[in-house]
Amino acid sequence: MAEYEKKVRKLLMKYGCFFMRHGKGDHDIWFSPVSNREIVVDGKIKSRFTANEIMKQAGLDFRFR
């Protein structure tokens, strides 16, 4: 199974999103200036669907296939 966590974080930074703080457990809180909202990024993203949902919440027009 593919690991999407590093790819998601790299894409978030590429589009201007930035790390705000650590959340509960292995979750981190990021801010997306595109969608103007905070998004939660899990420390272990193994599902393509979860990775795509994070991209959607960030307001980015990018989908993993």
Predicted model as a PDB file, atoms N, CA, C, CB and O in Angstrom, pLDDT in the B-factor column:
MODEL        1                                                                  
ATOM      1  N   MET A   1       0.840  -1.181   0.000  1.00 57.00           N  
ATOM      2  CA  MET A   1       0.000   0.000   0.000  1.00 57.00           C  
ATOM      3  C   MET A   1       0.885   1.245   0.000  1.00 57.00           C  
ATOM      4  CB  MET A   1      -0.956  -0.002   1.218  1.00 57.00           C  
ATOM      5  O   MET A   1       1.913   1.284   0.677  1.00 57.00           O  
ATOM      6  N   ALA A   2       0.493   2.229  -0.740  1.00 75.00           N  
ATOM      7  CA  ALA A   2       1.295   3.442  -0.888  1.00 75.00           C  
ATOM      8  C   ALA A   2       1.180   4.333   0.347  1.00 75.00           C  
ATOM      9  CB  ALA A   2       0.863   4.215  -2.137  1.00 75.00           C  
ATOM     10  O   ALA A   2       0.144   4.365   1.010  1.00 75.00           O  
ATOM     11  N   GLU A   3       2.241   5.043   0.639  1.00 91.00           N  
ATOM     12  CA  GLU A   3       2.254   6.041   1.704  1.00 91.00           C  
ATOM     13  C   GLU A   3       2.097   7.408   1.063  1.00 91.00           C  
ATOM     14  CB  GLU A   3       3.567   5.962   2.554  1.00 91.00           C  
ATOM     15  O   GLU A   3       2.910   7.794   0.224  1.00 91.00           O  
ATOM     16  N   TYR A   4       1.074   8.137   1.441  1.00 96.00           N  
ATOM     17  CA  TYR A   4       0.786   9.426   0.818  1.00 96.00           C  
ATOM     18  C   TYR A   4       1.188  10.618   1.690  1.00 96.00           C  
ATOM     19  CB  TYR A   4      -0.681   9.513   0.494  1.00 96.00           C  
ATOM     20  O   TYR A   4       1.135  11.758   1.230  1.00 96.00           O  
ATOM     21  N   GLU A   5       1.582  10.374   2.924  1.00 94.00           N  
ATOM     22  CA  GLU A   5       1.826  11.459   3.876  1.00 94.00           C  
ATOM     23  C   GLU A   5       2.873  12.456   3.387  1.00 94.00           C  
ATOM     24  CB  GLU A   5       2.261  10.886   5.202  1.00 94.00           C  
ATOM     25  O   GLU A   5       2.640  13.664   3.435  1.00 94.00           O  
ATOM     26  N   LYS A   6       4.015  11.973   2.920  1.00 94.00           N  
ATOM     27  CA  LYS A   6       5.074  12.880   2.456  1.00 94.00           C  
ATOM     28  C   LYS A   6       4.647  13.630   1.198  1.00 94.00           C  
ATOM     29  CB  LYS A   6       6.367  12.098   2.184  1.00 94.00           C  
ATOM     30  O   LYS A   6       4.942  14.816   1.050  1.00 94.00           O  
ATOM     31  N   LYS A   7       3.958  12.947   0.301  1.00 95.00           N  
ATOM     32  CA  LYS A   7       3.499  13.580  -0.935  1.00 95.00           C  
ATOM     33  C   LYS A   7       2.486  14.681  -0.636  1.00 95.00           C  
ATOM     34  CB  LYS A   7       2.882  12.534  -1.877  1.00 95.00           C  
ATOM     35  O   LYS A   7       2.524  15.750  -1.247  1.00 95.00           O  
ATOM     36  N   VAL A   8       1.577  14.416   0.308  1.00 96.00           N  
ATOM     37  CA  VAL A   8       0.558  15.407   0.672  1.00 96.00           C  
ATOM     38  C   VAL A   8       1.216  16.645   1.269  1.00 96.00           C  
ATOM     39  CB  VAL A   8      -0.458  14.806   1.671  1.00 96.00           C  
ATOM     40  O   VAL A   8       0.900  17.767   0.874  1.00 96.00           O  
ATOM     41  N   ARG A   9       2.120  16.448   2.210  1.00 96.00           N  
ATOM     42  CA  ARG A   9       2.786  17.591   2.855  1.00 96.00           C  
ATOM     43  C   ARG A   9       3.599  18.411   1.847  1.00 96.00           C  
ATOM     44  CB  ARG A   9       3.703  17.101   3.990  1.00 96.00           C  
ATOM     45  O   ARG A   9       3.615  19.641   1.906  1.00 96.00           O  
ATOM     46  N   LYS A  10       4.266  17.727   0.933  1.00 96.00           N  
ATOM     47  CA  LYS A  10       5.059  18.415  -0.086  1.00 96.00           C  
ATOM     48  C   LYS A  10       4.157  19.267  -0.991  1.00 96.00           C  
ATOM     49  CB  LYS A  10       5.855  17.391  -0.932  1.00 96.00           C  
ATOM     50  O   LYS A  10       4.491  20.407  -1.312  1.00 96.00           O  
ATOM     51  N   LEU A  11       3.025  18.708  -1.393  1.00 96.00           N  
ATOM     52  CA  LEU A  11       2.094  19.456  -2.242  1.00 96.00           C  
ATOM     53  C   LEU A  11       1.456  20.622  -1.496  1.00 96.00           C  
ATOM     54  CB  LEU A  11       1.008  18.529  -2.773  1.00 96.00           C  
ATOM     55  O   LEU A  11       1.265  21.694  -2.070  1.00 96.00           O  
ATOM     56  N   LEU A  12       1.125  20.422  -0.220  1.00 97.00           N  
ATOM     57  CA  LEU A  12       0.561  21.509   0.566  1.00 97.00           C  
ATOM     58  C   LEU A  12       1.520  22.693   0.625  1.00 97.00           C  
ATOM     59  CB  LEU A  12       0.227  21.028   1.978  1.00 97.00           C  
ATOM     60  O   LEU A  12       1.117  23.840   0.435  1.00 97.00           O  
ATOM     61  N   MET A  13       2.796  22.402   0.892  1.00 97.00           N  
ATOM     62  CA  MET A  13       3.793  23.480   0.950  1.00 97.00           C  
ATOM     63  C   MET A  13       3.970  24.144  -0.413  1.00 97.00           C  
ATOM     64  CB  MET A  13       5.140  22.935   1.445  1.00 97.00           C  
ATOM     65  O   MET A  13       4.150  25.359  -0.497  1.00 97.00           O  
ATOM     66  N   LYS A  14       3.920  23.355  -1.468  1.00 96.00           N  
ATOM     67  CA  LYS A  14       4.080  23.894  -2.826  1.00 96.00           C  
ATOM     68  C   LYS A  14       3.004  24.928  -3.136  1.00 96.00           C  
ATOM     69  CB  LYS A  14       4.032  22.761  -3.864  1.00 96.00           C  
ATOM     70  O   LYS A  14       3.269  25.925  -3.807  1.00 96.00           O  
ATOM     71  N   TYR A  15       1.787  24.688  -2.645  1.00 95.00           N  
ATOM     72  CA  TYR A  15       0.672  25.589  -2.927  1.00 95.00           C  
ATOM     73  C   TYR A  15       0.456  26.644  -1.843  1.00 95.00           C  
ATOM     74  CB  TYR A  15      -0.586  24.791  -3.101  1.00 95.00           C  
ATOM     75  O   TYR A  15      -0.588  27.294  -1.818  1.00 95.00           O  
ATOM     76  N   GLY A  16       1.420  26.819  -0.956  1.00 96.00           N  
ATOM     77  CA  GLY A  16       1.385  27.913   0.005  1.00 96.00           C  
ATOM     78  C   GLY A  16       0.756  27.593   1.342  1.00 96.00           C  
ATOM     79  O   GLY A  16       0.615  28.487   2.176  1.00 96.00           O  
ATOM     80  N   CYS A  17       0.377  26.361   1.573  1.00 97.00           N  
ATOM     81  CA  CYS A  17      -0.155  25.972   2.880  1.00 97.00           C  
ATOM     82  C   CYS A  17       1.003  25.868   3.862  1.00 97.00           C  
ATOM     83  CB  CYS A  17      -0.940  24.622   2.797  1.00 97.00           C  
ATOM     84  O   CYS A  17       2.142  25.616   3.469  1.00 97.00           O  
ATOM     85  N   PHE A  18       0.705  26.063   5.135  1.00 97.00           N  
ATOM     86  CA  PHE A  18       1.782  25.996   6.113  1.00 97.00           C  
ATOM     87  C   PHE A  18       1.323  25.324   7.401  1.00 97.00           C  
ATOM     88  CB  PHE A  18       2.309  27.391   6.412  1.00 97.00           C  
ATOM     89  O   PHE A  18       0.149  25.362   7.771  1.00 97.00           O  
ATOM     90  N   PHE A  19       2.297  24.705   8.069  1.00 97.00           N  
ATOM     91  CA  PHE A  19       2.083  24.018   9.340  1.00 97.00           C  
ATOM     92  C   PHE A  19       1.780  25.044  10.414  1.00 97.00           C  
ATOM     93  CB  PHE A  19       3.314  23.164   9.730  1.00 97.00           C  
ATOM     94  O   PHE A  19       2.475  26.054  10.527  1.00 97.00           O  
ATOM     95  N   MET A  20       0.735  24.787  11.212  1.00 97.00           N  
ATOM     96  CA  MET A  20       0.386  25.686  12.312  1.00 97.00           C  
ATOM     97  C   MET A  20       0.807  25.108  13.663  1.00 97.00           C  
ATOM     98  CB  MET A  20      -1.118  25.964  12.308  1.00 97.00           C  
ATOM     99  O   MET A  20       1.507  25.752  14.444  1.00 97.00           O  
ATOM    100  N   ARG A  21       0.353  23.861  13.920  1.00 96.00           N  
ATOM    101  CA  ARG A  21       0.632  23.271  15.232  1.00 96.00           C  
ATOM    102  C   ARG A  21       0.371  21.777  15.184  1.00 96.00           C  
ATOM    103  CB  ARG A  21      -0.228  23.937  16.336  1.00 96.00           C  
ATOM    104  O   ARG A  21      -0.209  21.263  14.227  1.00 96.00           O  
ATOM    105  N   HIS A  22       0.803  21.090  16.223  1.00 96.00           N  
ATOM    106  CA  HIS A  22       0.514  19.678  16.366  1.00 96.00           C  
ATOM    107  C   HIS A  22      -0.878  19.526  16.968  1.00 96.00           C  
ATOM    108  CB  HIS A  22       1.586  18.971  17.243  1.00 96.00           C  
ATOM    109  O   HIS A  22      -1.280  20.304  17.834  1.00 96.00           O  
ATOM    110  N   GLY A  23      -1.593  18.540  16.509  1.00 94.00           N  
ATOM    111  CA  GLY A  23      -2.902  18.237  17.066  1.00 94.00           C  
ATOM    112  C   GLY A  23      -2.794  17.044  17.997  1.00 94.00           C  
ATOM    113  O   GLY A  23      -1.725  16.753  18.533  1.00 94.00           O  
ATOM    114  N   LYS A  24      -3.917  16.355  18.183  1.00 92.00           N  
ATOM    115  CA  LYS A  24      -3.921  15.175  19.043  1.00 92.00           C  
ATOM    116  C   LYS A  24      -3.305  13.986  18.313  1.00 92.00           C  
ATOM    117  CB  LYS A  24      -5.355  14.841  19.501  1.00 92.00           C  
ATOM    118  O   LYS A  24      -3.485  13.818  17.107  1.00 92.00           O  
ATOM    119  N   GLY A  25      -2.590  13.181  19.052  1.00 92.00           N  
ATOM    120  CA  GLY A  25      -1.974  11.991  18.468  1.00 92.00           C  
ATOM    121  C   GLY A  25      -0.936  12.359  17.429  1.00 92.00           C  
ATOM    122  O   GLY A  25      -0.066  13.195  17.674  1.00 92.00           O  
ATOM    123  N   ASP A  26      -1.031  11.734  16.269  1.00 92.00           N  
ATOM    124  CA  ASP A  26      -0.063  12.025  15.207  1.00 92.00           C  
ATOM    125  C   ASP A  26      -0.653  12.932  14.130  1.00 92.00           C  
ATOM    126  CB  ASP A  26       0.427  10.727  14.573  1.00 92.00           C  
ATOM    127  O   ASP A  26      -0.209  12.905  12.982  1.00 92.00           O  
ATOM    128  N   HIS A  27      -1.647  13.730  14.496  1.00 95.00           N  
ATOM    129  CA  HIS A  27      -2.255  14.663  13.553  1.00 95.00           C  
ATOM    130  C   HIS A  27      -1.596  16.036  13.673  1.00 95.00           C  
ATOM    131  CB  HIS A  27      -3.775  14.771  13.798  1.00 95.00           C  
ATOM    132  O   HIS A  27      -1.161  16.441  14.751  1.00 95.00           O  
ATOM    133  N   ASP A  28      -1.532  16.740  12.548  1.00 96.00           N  
ATOM    134  CA  ASP A  28      -1.012  18.104  12.518  1.00 96.00           C  
ATOM    135  C   ASP A  28      -2.080  19.017  11.929  1.00 96.00           C  
ATOM    136  CB  ASP A  28       0.313  18.187  11.695  1.00 96.00           C  
ATOM    137  O   ASP A  28      -2.892  18.595  11.106  1.00 96.00           O  
ATOM    138  N   ILE A  29      -2.067  20.269  12.360  1.00 97.00           N  
ATOM    139  CA  ILE A  29      -3.004  21.266  11.855  1.00 97.00           C  
ATOM    140  C   ILE A  29      -2.245  22.168  10.893  1.00 97.00           C  
ATOM    141  CB  ILE A  29      -3.654  22.092  13.023  1.00 97.00           C  
ATOM    142  O   ILE A  29      -1.224  22.754  11.252  1.00 97.00           O  
ATOM    143  N   TRP A  30      -2.747  22.275   9.680  1.00 98.00           N  
ATOM    144  CA  TRP A  30      -2.173  23.130   8.645  1.00 98.00           C  
ATOM    145  C   TRP A  30      -3.178  24.204   8.284  1.00 98.00           C  
ATOM    146  CB  TRP A  30      -1.770  22.308   7.393  1.00 98.00           C  
ATOM    147  O   TRP A  30      -4.377  24.039   8.512  1.00 98.00           O  
ATOM    148  N   PHE A  31      -2.696  25.307   7.718  1.00 98.00           N  
ATOM    149  CA  PHE A  31      -3.586  26.363   7.241  1.00 98.00           C  
ATOM    150  C   PHE A  31      -3.437  26.492   5.734  1.00 98.00           C  
ATOM    151  CB  PHE A  31      -3.279  27.718   7.944  1.00 98.00           C  
ATOM    152  O   PHE A  31      -2.325  26.528   5.207  1.00 98.00           O  
ATOM    153  N   SER A  32      -4.565  26.559   5.051  1.00 97.00           N  
ATOM    154  CA  SER A  32      -4.572  26.721   3.601  1.00 97.00           C  
ATOM    155  C   SER A  32      -5.064  28.119   3.246  1.00 97.00           C  
ATOM    156  CB  SER A  32      -5.457  25.644   2.929  1.00 97.00           C  
ATOM    157  O   SER A  32      -6.224  28.439   3.503  1.00 97.00           O  
ATOM    158  N   PRO A  33      -4.206  28.963   2.658  1.00 96.00           N  
ATOM    159  CA  PRO A  33      -4.650  30.290   2.238  1.00 96.00           C  
ATOM    160  C   PRO A  33      -5.600  30.231   1.044  1.00 96.00           C  
ATOM    161  CB  PRO A  33      -3.450  31.151   1.896  1.00 96.00           C  
ATOM    162  O   PRO A  33      -6.328  31.190   0.785  1.00 96.00           O  
ATOM    163  N   VAL A  34      -5.598  29.126   0.322  1.00 95.00           N  
ATOM    164  CA  VAL A  34      -6.486  28.969  -0.829  1.00 95.00           C  
ATOM    165  C   VAL A  34      -7.930  28.851  -0.360  1.00 95.00           C  
ATOM    166  CB  VAL A  34      -6.088  27.732  -1.665  1.00 95.00           C  
ATOM    167  O   VAL A  34      -8.809  29.543  -0.873  1.00 95.00           O  
ATOM    168  N   SER A  35      -8.178  27.977   0.616  1.00 95.00           N  
ATOM    169  CA  SER A  35      -9.536  27.785   1.135  1.00 95.00           C  
ATOM    170  C   SER A  35      -9.785  28.616   2.388  1.00 95.00           C  
ATOM    171  CB  SER A  35      -9.782  26.311   1.436  1.00 95.00           C  
ATOM    172  O   SER A  35     -10.910  28.671   2.885  1.00 95.00           O  
ATOM    173  N   ASN A  36      -8.736  29.264   2.901  1.00 96.00           N  
ATOM    174  CA  ASN A  36      -8.815  30.116   4.087  1.00 96.00           C  
ATOM    175  C   ASN A  36      -9.358  29.349   5.292  1.00 96.00           C  
ATOM    176  CB  ASN A  36      -9.695  31.336   3.803  1.00 96.00           C  
ATOM    177  O   ASN A  36     -10.221  29.845   6.017  1.00 96.00           O  
ATOM    178  N   ARG A  37      -8.843  28.130   5.498  1.00 96.00           N  
ATOM    179  CA  ARG A  37      -9.292  27.330   6.626  1.00 96.00           C  
ATOM    180  C   ARG A  37      -8.172  26.411   7.107  1.00 96.00           C  
ATOM    181  CB  ARG A  37     -10.532  26.510   6.245  1.00 96.00           C  
ATOM    182  O   ARG A  37      -7.198  26.156   6.398  1.00 96.00           O  
ATOM    183  N   GLU A  38      -8.344  25.925   8.333  1.00 97.00           N  
ATOM    184  CA  GLU A  38      -7.411  24.967   8.901  1.00 97.00           C  
ATOM    185  C   GLU A  38      -7.797  23.574   8.414  1.00 97.00           C  
ATOM    186  CB  GLU A  38      -7.406  25.040  10.459  1.00 97.00           C  
ATOM    187  O   GLU A  38      -8.979  23.262   8.269  1.00 97.00           O  
ATOM    188  N   ILE A  39      -6.797  22.748   8.166  1.00 96.00           N  
ATOM    189  CA  ILE A  39      -7.043  21.371   7.756  1.00 96.00           C  
ATOM    190  C   ILE A  39      -6.210  20.441   8.630  1.00 96.00           C  
ATOM    191  CB  ILE A  39      -6.710  21.165   6.248  1.00 96.00           C  
ATOM    192  O   ILE A  39      -5.127  20.805   9.088  1.00 96.00           O  
ATOM    193  N   VAL A  40      -6.724  19.250   8.852  1.00 96.00           N  
ATOM    194  CA  VAL A  40      -6.048  18.249   9.675  1.00 96.00           C  
ATOM    195  C   VAL A  40      -5.351  17.258   8.757  1.00 96.00           C  
ATOM    196  CB  VAL A  40      -7.052  17.518  10.624  1.00 96.00           C  
ATOM    197  O   VAL A  40      -5.957  16.706   7.839  1.00 96.00           O  
ATOM    198  N   VAL A  41      -4.061  17.042   9.020  1.00 96.00           N  
ATOM    199  CA  VAL A  41      -3.279  16.102   8.229  1.00 96.00           C  
ATOM    200  C   VAL A  41      -2.795  14.999   9.153  1.00 96.00           C  
ATOM    201  CB  VAL A  41      -2.083  16.808   7.516  1.00 96.00           C  
ATOM    202  O   VAL A  41      -2.086  15.256  10.126  1.00 96.00           O  
ATOM    203  N   ASP A  42      -3.181  13.778   8.842  1.00 93.00           N  
ATOM    204  CA  ASP A  42      -2.791  12.616   9.638  1.00 93.00           C  
ATOM    205  C   ASP A  42      -1.316  12.306   9.410  1.00 93.00           C  
ATOM    206  CB  ASP A  42      -3.665  11.387   9.286  1.00 93.00           C  
ATOM    207  O   ASP A  42      -0.778  12.599   8.342  1.00 93.00           O  
ATOM    208  N   GLY A  43      -0.678  11.728  10.383  1.00 91.00           N  
ATOM    209  CA  GLY A  43       0.732  11.369  10.281  1.00 91.00           C  
ATOM    210  C   GLY A  43       0.980  10.145   9.430  1.00 91.00           C  
ATOM    211  O   GLY A  43       2.094   9.937   8.949  1.00 91.00           O  
ATOM    212  N   LYS A  44      -0.042   9.333   9.238  1.00 93.00           N  
ATOM    213  CA  LYS A  44       0.079   8.119   8.424  1.00 93.00           C  
ATOM    214  C   LYS A  44      -1.099   8.056   7.465  1.00 93.00           C  
ATOM    215  CB  LYS A  44       0.135   6.836   9.317  1.00 93.00           C  
ATOM    216  O   LYS A  44      -2.172   7.572   7.825  1.00 93.00           O  
ATOM    217  N   ILE A  45      -0.905   8.539   6.260  1.00 95.00           N  
ATOM    218  CA  ILE A  45      -1.962   8.522   5.251  1.00 95.00           C  
ATOM    219  C   ILE A  45      -1.687   7.354   4.316  1.00 95.00           C  
ATOM    220  CB  ILE A  45      -2.034   9.882   4.462  1.00 95.00           C  
ATOM    221  O   ILE A  45      -0.763   7.409   3.505  1.00 95.00           O  
ATOM    222  N   LYS A  46      -2.480   6.308   4.424  1.00 93.00           N  
ATOM    223  CA  LYS A  46      -2.285   5.126   3.596  1.00 93.00           C  
ATOM    224  C   LYS A  46      -3.323   5.012   2.495  1.00 93.00           C  
ATOM    225  CB  LYS A  46      -2.316   3.891   4.448  1.00 93.00           C  
ATOM    226  O   LYS A  46      -3.164   4.215   1.571  1.00 93.00           O  
ATOM    227  N   SER A  47      -4.376   5.797   2.584  1.00 94.00           N  
ATOM    228  CA  SER A  47      -5.463   5.715   1.622  1.00 94.00           C  
ATOM    229  C   SER A  47      -5.408   6.880   0.635  1.00 94.00           C  
ATOM    230  CB  SER A  47      -6.811   5.695   2.345  1.00 94.00           C  
ATOM    231  O   SER A  47      -5.256   8.038   1.025  1.00 94.00           O  
ATOM    232  N   ARG A  48      -5.531   6.556  -0.624  1.00 95.00           N  
ATOM    233  CA  ARG A  48      -5.582   7.581  -1.668  1.00 95.00           C  
ATOM    234  C   ARG A  48      -6.806   8.471  -1.460  1.00 95.00           C  
ATOM    235  CB  ARG A  48      -5.615   6.931  -3.078  1.00 95.00           C  
ATOM    236  O   ARG A  48      -6.758   9.669  -1.741  1.00 95.00           O  
ATOM    237  N   PHE A  49      -7.888   7.899  -0.975  1.00 96.00           N  
ATOM    238  CA  PHE A  49      -9.120   8.658  -0.769  1.00 96.00           C  
ATOM    239  C   PHE A  49      -8.952   9.688   0.349  1.00 96.00           C  
ATOM    240  CB  PHE A  49     -10.282   7.710  -0.441  1.00 96.00           C  
ATOM    241  O   PHE A  49      -9.466  10.801   0.245  1.00 96.00           O  
ATOM    242  N   THR A  50      -8.246   9.329   1.401  1.00 96.00           N  
ATOM    243  CA  THR A  50      -7.965  10.271   2.481  1.00 96.00           C  
ATOM    244  C   THR A  50      -7.063  11.395   1.976  1.00 96.00           C  
ATOM    245  CB  THR A  50      -7.310   9.548   3.679  1.00 96.00           C  
ATOM    246  O   THR A  50      -7.288  12.563   2.292  1.00 96.00           O  
ATOM    247  N   ALA A  51      -6.053  11.048   1.202  1.00 97.00           N  
ATOM    248  CA  ALA A  51      -5.149  12.050   0.640  1.00 97.00           C  
ATOM    249  C   ALA A  51      -5.919  13.017  -0.264  1.00 97.00           C  
ATOM    250  CB  ALA A  51      -4.008  11.368  -0.148  1.00 97.00           C  
ATOM    251  O   ALA A  51      -5.687  14.225  -0.221  1.00 97.00           O  
ATOM    252  N   ASN A  52      -6.820  12.496  -1.070  1.00 97.00           N  
ATOM    253  CA  ASN A  52      -7.615  13.349  -1.960  1.00 97.00           C  
ATOM    254  C   ASN A  52      -8.564  14.247  -1.168  1.00 97.00           C  
ATOM    255  CB  ASN A  52      -8.412  12.489  -2.950  1.00 97.00           C  
ATOM    256  O   ASN A  52      -8.807  15.386  -1.568  1.00 97.00           O  
ATOM    257  N   GLU A  53      -9.093  13.760  -0.071  1.00 97.00           N  
ATOM    258  CA  GLU A  53      -9.987  14.571   0.754  1.00 97.00           C  
ATOM    259  C   GLU A  53      -9.225  15.729   1.398  1.00 97.00           C  
ATOM    260  CB  GLU A  53     -10.654  13.705   1.837  1.00 97.00           C  
ATOM    261  O   GLU A  53      -9.765  16.827   1.531  1.00 97.00           O  
ATOM    262  N   ILE A  54      -7.987  15.492   1.795  1.00 97.00           N  
ATOM    263  CA  ILE A  54      -7.166  16.570   2.354  1.00 97.00           C  
ATOM    264  C   ILE A  54      -6.908  17.632   1.285  1.00 97.00           C  
ATOM    265  CB  ILE A  54      -5.821  16.013   2.905  1.00 97.00           C  
ATOM    266  O   ILE A  54      -6.979  18.827   1.568  1.00 97.00           O  
ATOM    267  N   MET A  55      -6.610  17.203   0.067  1.00 97.00           N  
ATOM    268  CA  MET A  55      -6.405  18.149  -1.044  1.00 97.00           C  
ATOM    269  C   MET A  55      -7.675  18.957  -1.303  1.00 97.00           C  
ATOM    270  CB  MET A  55      -5.981  17.396  -2.332  1.00 97.00           C  
ATOM    271  O   MET A  55      -7.612  20.159  -1.559  1.00 97.00           O  
ATOM    272  N   LYS A  56      -8.811  18.300  -1.236  1.00 97.00           N  
ATOM    273  CA  LYS A  56     -10.094  18.962  -1.460  1.00 97.00           C  
ATOM    274  C   LYS A  56     -10.358  20.003  -0.366  1.00 97.00           C  
ATOM    275  CB  LYS A  56     -11.239  17.923  -1.501  1.00 97.00           C  
ATOM    276  O   LYS A  56     -10.776  21.122  -0.664  1.00 97.00           O  
ATOM    277  N   GLN A  57     -10.116  19.640   0.890  1.00 96.00           N  
ATOM    278  CA  GLN A  57     -10.322  20.566   2.000  1.00 96.00           C  
ATOM    279  C   GLN A  57      -9.388  21.762   1.911  1.00 96.00           C  
ATOM    280  CB  GLN A  57     -10.122  19.851   3.325  1.00 96.00           C  
ATOM    281  O   GLN A  57      -9.741  22.866   2.325  1.00 96.00           O  
ATOM    282  N   ALA A  58      -8.196  21.541   1.371  1.00 97.00           N  
ATOM    283  CA  ALA A  58      -7.222  22.623   1.216  1.00 97.00           C  
ATOM    284  C   ALA A  58      -7.581  23.528   0.040  1.00 97.00           C  
ATOM    285  CB  ALA A  58      -5.814  22.047   1.023  1.00 97.00           C  
ATOM    286  O   ALA A  58      -6.986  24.593  -0.125  1.00 97.00           O  
ATOM    287  N   GLY A  59      -8.544  23.115  -0.774  1.00 97.00           N  
ATOM    288  CA  GLY A  59      -8.954  23.922  -1.918  1.00 97.00           C  
ATOM    289  C   GLY A  59      -8.048  23.755  -3.128  1.00 97.00           C  
ATOM    290  O   GLY A  59      -8.032  24.599  -4.025  1.00 97.00           O  
ATOM    291  N   LEU A  60      -7.297  22.666  -3.148  1.00 95.00           N  
ATOM    292  CA  LEU A  60      -6.356  22.438  -4.235  1.00 95.00           C  
ATOM    293  C   LEU A  60      -6.968  21.533  -5.294  1.00 95.00           C  
ATOM    294  CB  LEU A  60      -5.057  21.829  -3.701  1.00 95.00           C  
ATOM    295  O   LEU A  60      -7.651  20.559  -4.977  1.00 95.00           O  
ATOM    296  N   ASP A  61      -6.716  21.862  -6.540  1.00 93.00           N  
ATOM    297  CA  ASP A  61      -7.247  21.075  -7.646  1.00 93.00           C  
ATOM    298  C   ASP A  61      -6.215  20.005  -8.031  1.00 93.00           C  
ATOM    299  CB  ASP A  61      -7.594  21.990  -8.870  1.00 93.00           C  
ATOM    300  O   ASP A  61      -5.653  20.029  -9.125  1.00 93.00           O  
ATOM    301  N   PHE A  62      -5.987  19.083  -7.118  1.00 94.00           N  
ATOM    302  CA  PHE A  62      -5.045  18.001  -7.336  1.00 94.00           C  
ATOM    303  C   PHE A  62      -5.658  16.728  -6.783  1.00 94.00           C  
ATOM    304  CB  PHE A  62      -3.667  18.300  -6.674  1.00 94.00           C  
ATOM    305  O   PHE A  62      -6.187  16.724  -5.671  1.00 94.00           O  
ATOM    306  N   ARG A  63      -5.590  15.647  -7.552  1.00 95.00           N  
ATOM    307  CA  ARG A  63      -6.112  14.354  -7.100  1.00 95.00           C  
ATOM    308  C   ARG A  63      -5.084  13.269  -7.362  1.00 95.00           C  
ATOM    309  CB  ARG A  63      -7.447  14.016  -7.806  1.00 95.00           C  
ATOM    310  O   ARG A  63      -4.486  13.209  -8.436  1.00 95.00           O  
ATOM    311  N   PHE A  64      -4.885  12.406  -6.364  1.00 95.00           N  
ATOM    312  CA  PHE A  64      -4.037  11.238  -6.540  1.00 95.00           C  
ATOM    313  C   PHE A  64      -4.829  10.187  -7.304  1.00 95.00           C  
ATOM    314  CB  PHE A  64      -3.540  10.684  -5.168  1.00 95.00           C  
ATOM    315  O   PHE A  64      -6.026  10.021  -7.068  1.00 95.00           O  
ATOM    316  N   ARG A  65      -4.177   9.479  -8.214  1.00 91.00           N  
ATOM    317  CA  ARG A  65      -4.854   8.444  -8.993  1.00 91.00           C  
ATOM    318  C   ARG A  65      -4.191   7.106  -8.802  1.00 91.00           C  
ATOM    319  CB  ARG A  65      -4.874   8.806 -10.465  1.00 91.00           C  
ATOM    320  O   ARG A  65      -4.628   6.113  -9.384  1.00 91.00           O  
TER     321      ARG A  65                                                      
ENDMDL                                                                          
END                                                                             
